[in-house]
Amino acid sequence: MQPDSKNGHREAMSQHFPASDTVKEEQEVAEMGPPEGSAPMTSTVITIPRETPHRDHVLWSLFSTLFLNWCCLGFVAFAYSVRARDRKMVGDIIGAQSYASTAKCLNIWALVLGLLLTITLIAVFATVSAVNFRLYFRI
């Protein structure tokens, strides 16, 4: 049985679709916004300082202590590096920078002296070996 009139058609459609009044009420509720008495929406901004980590030169000092420890400069540099790391962990940035710069300076001196003394020892050893070779074979 099919409805012939417009009223019959509306009655058949009302069973499948909600009435237009209900749709309008739903739209009005959705447009109302937050309920009264609620706190306004706020946002929190967290700023993280872009501070570069200060180097404490512990690995360089350890290398200087183990391999280039002429005049104990590597060991003293290692002690200053550990102090710089301790100051950094406590939060004393200025103290950490001071100890780290001293450790860096000592590491540079240990490296330069270590290289110069090593090159000097190699040159002396080569010269003595060449002289002994000539004397032995009477060249």
Stockholm file with secondary structure:
# STOCKHOLM 1.0

chainA/1-139         MQPDSKNGHREAMSQHFPASDTVKEEQEVAEMGPPEGSAPMTSTVITIPRETPHRDHVLWSLFSTLFLNWCCLGFVAFAYSVRARDRKMVGDIIGAQSYASTAKCLNIWALVLGLLLTITLIAVFATVSAVNFRLYFRI
#=GR chainA/1-139 SS CCCCSHHHHHHHHHHHSCCHHHHHHHHHHHTSCSCTTCCCCCCCCCCCCCCCCCCCCHHHHHHHHHHCCGGGHHHHHHHHHHHHHHHHHHTCHHHHHHHHHHHHHHHHHHHHHHHHHHHHHHHHHHHHHHHHHHHHHTC
#=GC SS_cons         CCCCSHHHHHHHHHHHSCCHHHHHHHHHHHTSCSCTTCCCCCCCCCCCCCCCCCCCCHHHHHHHHHHCCGGGHHHHHHHHHHHHHHHHHHTCHHHHHHHHHHHHHHHHHHHHHHHHHHHHHHHHHHHHHHHHHHHHHTC
//
